[in-house]
Amino acid sequence: MHNSIEKLKHIEEIVKSKEKDLNLKKRPCIIAVSKTFKIDKILPLIEVGHEDFGENKVQEALDKWSDIKLQKPNVRLHLLGGLQTNKVKYAVKIFDFIHSVDSKKLAKKIADEQTKHKKNIKIFIQVNLGNEIQKSGVKKNELDNFFSYCKEVGLNVIGLMCIPPVTLDPTPFFKELKSLNDSLNLSDLSMGMSSDYKEAIENFSTYLRIGSEIFGKRD
């Protein structure tokens, strides 16, 4: 068995165990974050039936996934990194989920492009809970207004996303994002990575973004 398959199966067992212990209504989806990895590292997971993969860059996703998505229509691709408006027309073609929407200009561009392509992309609004200058994301005090705008232009917003500050305990940030999500009556949460996905599950994350724990360290 390929090493990445073994690692994925180990994470799946942890997720199932947490689901049972916490009596979750919905099992969290594991997004295998395949950014920077060549397709030969990814194919073993596709071959055993894994369907959700994450990329950070639009061009890399187009190069790696265009043929595979034609052959395997059940594969779902998640854009996890920041998206520039001039790349939206390409992103809409290849991605099924966008986890990083954080500006009105970007929201409007996605809405316009998905109408052209007759797609209904599932959207997460990225929230900058730590108010970190180097990170993207909507500020908490602007979230309600931004969410209303996204709905107004026709985006299918399914939940919120955050990346907690790496030097701090992620749990308070996960709790806060869950509370914000509930206040907007949204059902999905994109939070938790290789280092903190167990804590994310305990705070009701429904999409886990796991890379190095599946594929190993990046070069």
C-alpha positions as CSV (number, residue, x, y, z in Angstrom):
1,M,0.0,0.0,0.0
2,H,1.3,3.5,-0.9
3,N,2.5,5.5,2.1
4,S,0.0,8.3,1.4
5,I,-2.9,5.8,1.4
6,E,-1.8,4.5,4.8
7,K,-1.6,8.0,6.2
8,L,-5.0,9.0,4.8
9,K,-6.6,5.8,6.3
10,H,-5.0,6.6,9.7
11,I,-6.5,10.1,9.6
12,E,-9.9,8.7,8.5
13,E,-9.9,6.4,11.5
14,I,-9.2,9.4,13.8
15,V,-12.0,11.4,12.2
16,K,-14.5,8.5,12.5
17,S,-13.6,8.0,16.2
18,K,-14.1,11.7,16.9
19,E,-17.3,11.7,15.0
20,K,-18.6,8.9,17.2
21,D,-17.3,10.4,20.5
22,L,-18.7,13.8,19.7
23,N,-22.0,12.5,18.2
24,L,-21.5,14.7,15.1
25,K,-24.3,15.1,12.7
26,K,-21.9,15.2,9.8
27,R,-18.5,13.5,9.3
28,P,-15.8,16.1,8.4
29,C,-14.6,16.0,4.9
30,I,-10.8,15.4,4.5
31,I,-9.3,17.7,1.8
32,A,-6.0,16.2,0.8
33,V,-3.9,19.3,0.2
34,S,-1.9,18.4,-2.8
35,K,-0.3,21.8,-3.6
36,T,3.3,21.5,-4.9
37,F,3.1,17.7,-5.1
38,K,3.4,16.1,-8.6
39,I,0.5,14.0,-9.9
40,D,2.3,10.7,-9.4
41,K,2.0,11.3,-5.6
42,I,-1.7,12.1,-5.9
43,L,-2.9,9.3,-8.2
44,P,-2.7,6.5,-5.5
45,L,-5.3,8.4,-3.5
46,I,-7.5,9.0,-6.5
47,E,-7.3,5.3,-7.3
48,V,-8.6,4.2,-3.9
49,G,-11.5,6.6,-4.3
50,H,-10.5,9.8,-2.4
51,E,-12.4,12.7,-4.0
52,D,-11.5,16.0,-2.3
53,F,-8.2,17.7,-3.0
54,G,-6.8,21.2,-2.3
55,E,-4.6,23.5,-4.3
56,N,-3.3,27.0,-3.6
57,K,-2.6,28.2,-7.1
58,V,-4.9,28.4,-10.1
59,Q,-2.3,27.7,-12.8
60,E,-0.9,24.7,-10.9
61,A,-4.4,23.3,-10.5
62,L,-5.1,23.7,-14.3
63,D,-1.9,22.0,-15.2
64,K,-2.4,19.1,-12.8
65,W,-6.1,18.5,-12.7
66,S,-7.7,19.4,-16.1
67,D,-7.3,15.9,-17.6
68,I,-8.1,14.1,-14.3
69,K,-11.3,15.9,-13.8
70,L,-12.5,14.9,-17.2
71,Q,-11.7,11.3,-16.5
72,K,-12.9,11.4,-12.8
73,P,-15.9,13.7,-12.6
74,N,-16.5,12.8,-9.0
75,V,-13.2,14.5,-8.0
76,R,-13.8,17.8,-6.2
77,L,-11.1,20.5,-6.2
78,H,-10.8,23.1,-3.5
79,L,-9.0,26.4,-3.9
80,L,-7.4,27.2,-0.6
81,G,-5.0,30.0,-1.4
82,G,-5.7,33.6,-2.2
83,L,-7.4,34.4,-5.5
84,Q,-6.6,37.4,-7.7
85,T,-9.5,38.8,-9.7
86,N,-7.6,38.3,-13.0
87,K,-7.4,34.6,-12.3
88,V,-11.1,34.1,-11.5
89,K,-12.2,33.1,-15.0
90,Y,-9.7,30.2,-14.9
91,A,-10.5,29.3,-11.3
92,V,-14.2,29.0,-12.0
93,K,-13.4,26.5,-14.7
94,I,-11.5,24.0,-12.6
95,F,-12.5,24.5,-8.9
96,D,-15.7,23.3,-7.2
97,F,-15.0,25.1,-3.9
98,I,-13.3,28.4,-3.1
99,H,-12.3,28.8,0.5
100,S,-10.7,32.3,0.4
101,V,-13.3,34.9,-0.6
102,D,-12.5,38.1,1.2
103,S,-13.4,41.1,-0.9
104,K,-16.5,42.5,-2.7
105,K,-14.5,42.9,-5.9
106,L,-13.6,39.2,-5.8
107,A,-17.1,38.1,-4.8
108,K,-18.6,40.0,-7.8
109,K,-16.1,38.6,-10.2
110,I,-16.7,35.0,-9.1
111,A,-20.5,35.6,-9.3
112,D,-20.2,37.0,-12.9
113,E,-17.9,34.2,-14.1
114,Q,-19.9,31.3,-12.6
115,T,-23.0,32.6,-14.3
116,K,-21.2,32.6,-17.7
117,H,-20.1,29.0,-17.1
118,K,-23.4,27.8,-15.5
119,K,-21.6,26.7,-12.4
120,N,-22.6,26.9,-8.7
121,I,-19.3,27.0,-6.8
122,K,-19.4,26.5,-3.1
123,I,-17.9,29.4,-1.3
124,F,-16.3,30.0,2.1
125,I,-15.7,33.5,3.4
126,Q,-12.2,33.8,4.9
127,V,-12.2,35.6,8.2
128,N,-9.0,37.1,9.7
129,L,-9.7,36.4,13.3
130,G,-6.2,37.3,14.5
131,N,-6.2,40.6,12.7
132,E,-2.8,39.6,11.2
133,I,-1.5,42.1,8.7
134,Q,0.2,39.4,6.6
135,K,-3.0,37.3,6.2
136,S,-6.0,37.8,4.0
137,G,-9.6,37.7,5.3
138,V,-12.5,39.8,6.2
139,K,-12.5,41.6,9.6
140,K,-15.0,40.4,12.1
141,N,-16.8,43.7,12.3
142,E,-17.2,43.7,8.5
143,L,-18.4,40.1,8.2
144,D,-22.2,40.7,8.4
145,N,-22.1,43.3,5.7
146,F,-19.8,41.2,3.4
147,F,-21.9,38.1,3.8
148,S,-25.1,40.1,2.8
149,Y,-23.2,41.4,-0.3
150,C,-22.1,37.9,-1.3
151,K,-25.7,36.6,-1.1
152,E,-26.9,39.7,-3.0
153,V,-24.6,39.0,-6.0
154,G,-25.7,35.3,-6.0
155,L,-22.8,33.4,-4.4
156,N,-23.5,30.1,-2.7
157,V,-21.8,30.8,0.6
158,I,-21.8,27.6,2.7
159,G,-19.6,28.6,5.5
160,L,-16.6,30.5,7.0
161,M,-12.9,29.7,6.9
162,C,-10.0,30.8,9.1
163,I,-6.3,30.1,9.6
164,P,-5.4,30.8,13.3
165,P,-2.1,32.5,14.2
166,V,0.6,29.7,14.1
167,T,2.1,30.7,17.5
168,L,-1.2,30.6,19.5
169,D,-3.6,27.9,20.7
170,P,-6.1,27.4,17.8
171,T,-9.0,26.4,19.9
172,P,-10.3,29.9,20.9
173,F,-10.2,30.9,17.2
174,F,-12.1,27.8,16.2
175,K,-14.7,28.4,18.8
176,E,-15.1,32.0,17.7
177,L,-15.5,31.0,14.0
178,K,-18.1,28.5,15.0
179,S,-20.0,31.2,16.8
180,L,-19.8,33.5,13.8
181,N,-20.9,30.7,11.5
182,D,-23.9,30.0,13.7
183,S,-24.8,33.7,13.8
184,L,-25.1,33.6,10.0
185,N,-27.0,30.3,10.0
186,L,-24.3,28.6,8.0
187,S,-23.8,24.9,8.2
188,D,-20.1,24.3,7.1
189,L,-16.8,25.3,8.5
190,S,-13.4,25.2,6.8
191,M,-10.8,25.0,9.6
192,G,-8.1,22.6,10.8
193,M,-4.8,21.6,9.1
194,S,-2.3,18.9,9.8
195,S,-1.2,20.4,13.1
196,D,-4.6,21.1,14.6
197,Y,-7.3,19.1,12.7
198,K,-8.3,17.2,15.9
199,E,-9.1,20.4,17.7
200,A,-11.0,21.7,14.7
201,I,-13.2,18.5,14.7
202,E,-13.9,19.1,18.4
203,N,-15.2,22.6,17.4
204,F,-17.4,21.2,14.6
205,S,-15.3,21.8,11.5
206,T,-16.8,20.1,8.5
207,Y,-13.8,20.5,6.1
208,L,-10.3,19.7,7.2
209,R,-7.4,20.9,5.1
210,I,-4.7,18.3,5.6
211,G,-1.5,18.2,3.5
212,S,1.8,17.2,5.2
213,E,0.1,14.5,7.4
214,I,-0.9,12.8,4.2
215,F,1.8,13.6,1.6
216,G,4.8,14.3,3.9
217,K,6.9,17.5,4.1
218,R,7.1,19.7,1.0
219,D,10.5,20.6,-0.5
